[in-house]
Amino acid sequence: MKKIVNNVTWKISGEAGEGIMVTGLLFSKSCVRAGLKAFDYTEYPSLIRGGHNTYLTQVGEEDVFSHDRSVEILVALNQESIVVHIDELSAGGAVLFDPDDKKVSVEGLRKDILYVPLQMAKIASDIAGNRLMRNTVALGASFALLEFPKEDVHKMLSDVFHSKGKDVIQQNIDTFNGGYDSVSKQQVDRFGWKIEKKKPKGDIVVTGNEAIAIGAIAGGCKFYSAYPMTPASSILGYMADHAEQYGMVVKHAEDEISVINMAIGAGHMGTRSMCATSGGGFALMNEGYGLAAITETPVVIVLVQRPGPATGLPTWTGQGDLQYALHAAQGEFPRFVVAPGDVIEAFEMTAEALNIAEEYQTPVILISDKQLAESHQTVAPFDSSHFEIRRGKQVTQKELDAGTVFFRYESTVKDGVSPRSFPGMKNGIYVANSDEHDGKGFSEESSENAIAMFKKRQRKFDTFKSQMPQPQLIGDKNADVTFVFWGSVKGAVVESIKRLKEYNVTTNYLQIAWVSPFPDETVTKVLKDAKRPVLVENNMEGQLGNLIREKTGFDIKDKILKFDGRPFFSEEIAAYIIKK
């Protein structure tokens, strides 16, 4: 049998508490260390323990931007895993199951796949004295099925468990070998996929949340506040773990109201600050968001979406908060909103958002979602050598000592950005006032002053819009199909383009990263020239499409919308295009 090499999708499924997440990450990292690329995706319910959990890893030789629906190996730790996922298996795929588990049965199921019996509980108990290590047995069996050298995984296990000591490392290696050897003795020649090592590239495996945290650190963030809320929580963990190393203050506040007010306070003092939340947490931040806008205080707010309303689907993904981010807080003020589409963009745009916040003395929302936040992607190590920290206009003590009266909110500045002082600077005092105010920050409610201040803040927005990076049309110039999207949908779109090439469908795509200010002129030109524009969004209403219609008058009729809490599969997008 000629086997498919280095193109496989692996999934492990069972209940929470069975080591599914650590096993999945070990599988991904082992493949990457072998010189391959990986993208993984997790599903779990909003329960402390139990419930149906999965970890899926897509592996390939070239960059992998998303995951397929079809699976070649399914590790089923219980009967529910078989029932739920049996139809996802490719013809010739394999199910690893425990024949000793009386609750598990494969009788009467599909005839076109392999059933690989693996005494996971017995092997784990015999070797480690703990049936909970079934996951490690399954990991070994999976790599045996793929004919991957077990010695290469031993090094990974040693690195992952090095802090737990030699005994724990050896226990995991022995348990891994137990699963590996068990499958190696079986007739697995009929399995049609394998993994072959390539030259390692030194790549890293990183999530969107980790990329945001690393970007914040590289961008000079020195204060971070948050209250744990899925799927934004892991940013707090990463920042806390590295706070001492990089000289940051990281605060786990009592609620999201405190979170944003702490971040605003830090920004007022001249410290680069950032906070993060999701859904209802951002709702609590709305009044503080408006405060940062009217006091012209720089702060970056990371909004990691999950489907709502209310608690909604707290551990699932969606893009339902775009219009909310564009209209959050009462009143009219410039709303700067940027949406990265992959981990590299999450890293770079976070660092740049910190610059924009200080240069334009404004809050900036960086909007992500669970799919980007928690999925691992293989990339080269992040490069921050080109980063430049831009602090914007700041008055010097020498200028303050010159005797000229300092107006923090000088309304006549051409670009809308007036120099700021910091607490403690002599002659630099002003009032950071939530009421409308004059140049010194004192409350002033005259119509003339209100108009002047509204226009001052708007000029900042207009200035940035004239200089901001424009979206680029990527792909065939005269394509049959032009995909239009924002955020994490990028991965599935890029993978679907690969599939559409097999059907001789030419494509290109327009990813809108800076959604506010909106690049209306560029978008109008692209859509005017497009043969078949197709909107792709992870929400019900087509919120980007509505924004495009508002700003350009162009109504994209062809829409692929998904709003069930799950991300797009590339097969779904390709099938839609081919069908129509």
Residue pairs with C-beta under 8 A, 6 or more apart in sequence:
1 189
1 190
1 192
3 191
3 192
3 193
3 194
4 192
4 193
4 194
5 193
5 194
5 195
5 196
6 36
6 59
6 60
6 61
6 194
6 195
6 196
6 198
7 59
7 60
7 61
7 193
8 59
8 72
8 73
8 146
8 193
8 195
9 56
9 57
9 58
9 59
9 67
9 68
9 70
9 71
9 72
9 73
10 27
10 56
10 57
10 59
10 71
10 72
10 73
10 75
10 142
11 54
11 55
11 56
11 57
11 71
11 73
11 74
11 75
11 85
11 88
12 20
12 23
12 24
12 27
12 54
12 55
12 74
12 75
12 77
12 135
12 138
13 20
13 52
13 53
13 54
13 55
13 74
13 75
13 76
13 77
13 78
13 80
13 81
13 84
13 85
14 20
14 52
14 53
14 76
14 77
14 78
14 81
15 49
15 50
15 51
15 52
15 53
15 77
15 78
16 44
16 45
16 47
16 48
16 49
16 50
16 51
16 53
17 49
17 50
18 53
18 77
18 132
18 134
18 135
19 132
19 133
19 134
19 135
19 136
20 53
20 54
20 55
20 77
20 135
21 42
21 53
21 55
22 135
22 160
23 55
23 135
23 136
23 138
23 139
24 40
24 42
24 55
24 56
24 57
25 40
25 55
25 205
25 376
26 139
26 153
26 156
26 157
26 160
27 55
27 57
27 139
27 142
28 38
28 40
28 57
28 59
28 205
28 376
28 378
29 156
29 160
29 205
30 143
30 148
30 152
30 153
30 156
31 38
31 57
31 59
31 195
32 38
32 203
32 204
32 205
32 378
33 152
33 155
33 156
33 200
34 148
34 152
34 195
34 197
34 198
34 200
35 197
35 198
35 199
35 200
35 201
36 59
36 60
36 61
36 195
36 198
36 378
37 59
37 60
37 61
37 62
37 63
37 64
37 203
37 378
38 57
38 58
38 59
38 60
38 64
38 205
38 376
38 377
38 378
39 57
39 58
39 64
39 65
39 66
39 67
39 375
39 376
39 377
39 378
39 491
40 55
40 56
40 57
40 58
40 67
40 375
40 376
41 55
41 56
41 67
41 371
41 375
41 567
42 53
42 54
42 55
42 56
42 374
42 375
43 52
43 53
43 54
43 315
43 316
43 566
44 51
44 52
44 53
44 54
44 315
45 51
45 52
45 53
45 315
46 230
46 311
46 313
46 314
46 315
52 80
52 81
52 84
54 81
54 85
56 67
56 71
57 67
58 64
58 66
58 67
58 68
59 195
61 198
63 378
64 377
64 378
64 495
65 342
65 377
65 490
65 491
65 492
65 494
65 495
66 491
66 492
66 494
66 495
66 567
66 568
66 569
66 570
67 569
68 495
68 569
68 570
68 571
69 88
69 569
69 571
69 572
70 88
70 89
70 90
70 93
70 571
71 85
71 88
71 89
71 90
71 93
72 89
72 90
72 92
72 93
72 94
72 193
73 93
73 94
73 96
73 142
73 145
73 146
73 193
74 81
74 82
74 85
74 86
74 88
74 89
74 93
74 94
74 95
74 96
75 81
75 96
75 138
75 141
75 142
76 82
76 85
76 95
76 96
76 97
76 104
77 98
77 120
77 134
77 135
77 138
78 101
78 103
78 104
79 101
79 103
79 104
79 105
82 95
82 97
82 104
82 106
82 109
86 95
86 109
86 110
86 113
87 110
89 95
89 110
89 113
91 112
91 113
92 112
92 113
92 114
92 190
92 191
92 192
93 113
93 114
94 113
94 114
94 115
94 116
94 145
94 191
95 106
95 113
95 114
95 115
95 116
96 116
96 118
96 120
96 138
96 141
96 142
96 145
96 183
97 104
97 106
97 115
97 116
97 117
97 118
98 104
98 117
98 118
98 119
98 120
98 121
98 134
99 117
99 118
99 119
100 119
100 121
100 122
101 121
106 115
109 115
114 188
114 190
114 191
116 141
116 145
116 183
116 186
116 188
118 137
118 138
118 141
118 179
118 182
118 183
119 182
120 131
120 134
120 137
120 138
120 179
121 131
121 134
123 137
123 175
123 178
123 179
123 182
124 130
124 131
124 132
124 133
124 134
124 136
124 137
124 175
124 178
125 131
126 178
127 133
127 171
127 174
127 175
127 178
128 136
128 171
128 174
128 175
133 171
133 172
133 175
136 172
136 175
136 176
136 179
137 175
137 176
137 178
137 179
137 182
138 179
139 153
139 176
139 179
140 150
140 153
140 175
140 176
140 177
140 178
140 179
140 180
140 181
140 182
140 183
141 179
141 180
141 182
141 183
142 179
143 150
143 153
143 180
143 195
144 150
144 179
144 180
144 181
144 182
144 183
144 184
144 188
145 183
145 188
145 191
146 193
146 194
146 195
147 194
147 195
148 194
148 195
148 197
149 197
150 176
150 177
150 180
152 197
153 176
154 173
154 176
157 169
157 172
157 173
157 176
158 169
158 173
161 168
161 169
161 172
162 169
201 380
202 380
202 381
203 378
203 379
203 380
203 381
204 378
204 379
204 380
204 381
204 382
205 376
205 377
205 378
206 214
206 343
206 376
206 377
206 379
207 234
207 343
207 373
207 374
207 375
207 376
207 377
208 340
208 342
208 343
208 346
208 368
208 372
208 373
208 374
208 375
208 377
208 488
209 231
209 232
209 234
209 235
209 238
209 304
209 368
209 373
209 374
210 234
210 238
210 343
211 343
211 344
211 346
211 347
211 350
211 382
212 235
212 276
212 302
212 346
212 347
212 350
212 366
212 368
212 373
213 235
213 238
213 239
213 242
214 238
214 347
214 382
215 346
215 347
215 348
215 349
215 350
215 351
215 382
216 224
216 239
216 274
216 300
216 350
216 351
216 354
217 239
217 242
217 246
217 248
218 347
218 351
218 382
218 384
218 387
219 272
219 350
219 351
219 352
219 353
219 354
219 355
219 387
219 389
220 272
220 351
220 354
220 389
221 248
221 272
221 273
221 274
221 300
221 354
222 247
222 248
222 249
222 266
222 271
222 272
222 273
223 248
223 249
223 250
223 251
223 262
223 263
223 266
223 267
223 271
223 272
223 273
223 274
224 235
224 236
224 239
224 243
224 248
224 249
224 250
224 251
224 263
224 273
224 274
224 275
224 276
225 250
225 251
225 252
225 253
225 258
225 259
225 260
225 262
225 263
225 266
225 273
225 275
226 232
226 233
226 235
226 236
226 239
226 251
226 252
226 253
226 259
226 275
226 276
226 277
227 252
227 253
227 254
227 255
227 256
227 258
227 259
227 277
227 281
228 236
228 252
229 256
229 277
229 278
229 279
229 280
229 281
230 278
230 306
230 314
230 315
230 370
231 278
231 304
231 306
231 315
231 317
231 369
231 370
231 373
231 374
232 276
232 277
232 278
232 281
232 302
232 304
232 373
234 373
234 374
235 276
235 302
235 304
236 250
236 252
236 276
239 248
239 250
240 250
240 252
242 248
243 249
243 250
249 266
249 271
251 259
251 262
253 259
253 262
255 284
256 277
256 281
256 282
256 284
256 285
257 284
257 285
257 287
257 288
259 275
259 277
259 281
259 285
260 275
260 284
260 285
260 288
260 289
260 292
260 299
260 301
261 288
261 291
262 275
263 273
263 274
263 275
263 299
263 301
264 273
264 288
264 291
264 292
264 295
264 297
264 299
266 273
266 299
267 273
267 292
267 297
267 298
267 299
267 357
268 295
268 297
268 423
268 432
269 422
269 423
270 394
270 422
270 423
272 298
272 354
272 357
272 358
273 298
273 299
273 300
274 299
274 300
274 301
274 302
274 350
274 354
275 285
275 299
275 300
275 301
275 302
276 301
276 302
276 303
276 304
277 284
277 285
277 301
277 302
277 303
277 304
278 303
278 304
278 305
278 306
278 314
279 305
279 306
279 308
279 311
279 312
279 314
279 321
280 308
280 310
280 311
282 301
282 303
282 321
282 324
282 325
282 328
285 301
286 328
286 329
286 330
287 329
289 301
289 328
289 329
289 363
290 329
290 330
290 331
290 333
290 434
291 297
291 434
292 298
292 299
292 362
292 363
293 329
293 333
293 334
293 335
293 362
293 363
293 457
294 333
294 433
294 434
294 436
294 437
294 457
295 432
295 433
295 434
296 361
296 362
296 409
296 418
296 420
296 457
297 361
297 363
297 432
298 354
298 357
298 358
298 360
298 361
298 362
298 363
298 364
298 392
299 357
299 363
299 364
300 350
300 353
300 354
300 357
300 363
300 364
300 365
300 366
301 363
301 364
301 365
301 366
302 350
302 365
302 366
302 368
303 321
303 325
303 365
303 366
303 367
303 368
304 368
304 369
304 370
304 373
305 317
305 318
305 319
305 320
305 321
305 367
305 368
305 369
305 370
306 312
306 313
306 314
306 315
306 316
306 317
306 318
306 369
306 370
307 313
307 316
307 317
307 318
307 320
307 563
307 565
308 320
308 321
313 565
315 370
316 370
316 565
316 566
317 369
317 370
317 371
317 488
317 538
317 565
317 566
317 567
318 369
318 370
318 538
318 539
318 563
318 565
319 369
319 486
319 487
319 488
319 489
319 537
319 538
319 539
319 543
320 538
320 539
320 540
320 543
320 563
321 367
322 337
322 339
322 367
322 486
322 515
322 539
322 543
322 544
322 547
323 541
323 543
323 546
323 547
325 335
325 337
325 365
325 367
326 335
326 337
326 515
326 516
326 547
327 335
328 335
328 365
332 454
333 457
334 360
334 362
334 457
334 458
334 460
334 461
334 517
335 365
335 516
336 356
336 357
336 360
336 362
336 363
336 364
336 365
336 461
336 464
336 516
336 517
337 364
337 365
337 366
337 367
337 514
337 515
337 516
338 349
338 352
338 353
338 364
338 365
338 366
338 367
338 513
338 514
338 515
339 366
339 367
339 368
339 486
339 487
339 512
339 513
339 514
339 515
340 346
340 348
340 349
340 350
340 366
340 368
340 372
340 487
340 513
341 372
341 485
341 486
341 487
341 488
341 489
341 490
341 491
341 511
341 513
342 372
342 377
342 488
342 490
342 491
343 372
343 377
343 379
344 379
344 382
345 513
346 368
346 372
347 382
349 366
349 513
350 366
351 384
351 387
353 364
353 366
354 364
354 389
355 388
355 389
355 390
356 362
356 364
356 464
357 363
357 364
358 390
358 391
358 392
359 390
359 391
359 392
359 393
359 417
360 392
360 416
360 417
360 460
360 461
360 463
360 464
361 392
361 393
361 417
361 418
361 420
361 460
362 460
367 487
367 515
368 487
368 488
369 487
369 488
369 538
371 488
371 491
371 538
371 567
372 487
372 488
377 491
392 417
392 420
393 417
393 418
393 419
393 420
394 419
394 420
394 421
394 422
395 406
395 419
395 420
395 421
395 425
395 428
397 425
397 426
397 428
400 406
400 421
400 425
400 426
400 427
400 428
401 426
401 427
406 421
406 427
406 428
406 429
406 430
407 418
407 430
407 439
407 440
408 418
408 420
408 421
408 430
408 439
408 440
408 441
409 418
409 430
409 437
409 438
409 439
409 440
409 441
409 453
409 456
410 418
410 419
410 439
411 418
411 439
411 449
411 452
411 453
411 455
411 456
412 452
413 456
413 459
414 459
415 459
415 460
415 463
416 456
416 457
416 458
416 459
416 460
416 461
416 462
416 463
417 460
417 463
418 439
418 456
421 428
421 429
421 430
422 428
430 440
430 441
431 437
431 440
431 441
431 442
432 441
433 441
433 442
433 443
435 443
435 445
436 443
436 444
436 445
436 449
436 450
436 453
437 443
437 444
437 453
438 444
438 449
461 517
462 517
464 517
465 517
468 514
468 517
468 519
469 513
469 514
470 519
470 522
471 510
471 511
471 512
471 513
471 514
471 519
471 522
471 523
471 526
472 510
472 511
473 482
473 508
473 509
473 510
473 526
474 508
474 509
474 510
474 511
475 497
475 506
475 507
475 508
475 509
476 506
476 507
476 508
477 508
478 506
478 531
479 506
479 507
479 508
479 530
479 531
480 505
480 506
480 507
480 531
480 532
481 500
481 505
481 506
481 507
481 508
481 531
481 532
481 534
481 577
482 507
482 508
482 509
482 510
482 526
482 527
482 530
482 531
482 532
482 533
482 534
483 493
483 497
483 507
483 508
483 509
483 510
483 534
483 536
483 573
484 509
484 510
484 512
484 527
484 533
484 534
484 535
484 536
484 544
484 545
484 548
484 556
485 493
485 509
485 510
485 511
485 512
485 535
485 536
485 537
485 544
486 511
486 512
486 513
486 515
486 537
486 544
487 538
488 538
488 567
489 536
489 537
489 538
489 568
490 509
490 511
492 536
492 567
492 568
492 569
492 570
492 572
492 573
493 509
493 536
493 568
493 570
493 573
494 509
495 570
496 570
496 571
496 572
496 573
496 574
496 577
497 507
497 509
498 570
499 570
499 571
499 574
500 507
500 574
500 577
500 578
503 574
503 578
505 577
505 578
510 523
510 526
512 518
512 519
512 523
512 544
515 544
515 547
518 547
518 551
520 551
520 552
523 548
523 551
523 552
523 554
524 552
524 554
527 533
527 548
527 552
527 554
527 556
528 554
532 558
533 556
533 558
534 556
534 558
534 559
534 560
534 576
534 577
535 542
535 544
535 545
535 548
535 556
535 558
535 559
535 560
535 561
536 559
536 560
536 568
536 573
537 543
537 544
537 545
537 559
537 560
537 561
537 562
538 561
538 562
538 563
538 567
538 568
539 561
539 563
540 561
540 563
541 561
542 556
542 559
542 561
545 555
545 556
545 559
548 554
548 556
549 555
549 556
558 580
560 568
560 572
560 573
560 576
562 568
562 572
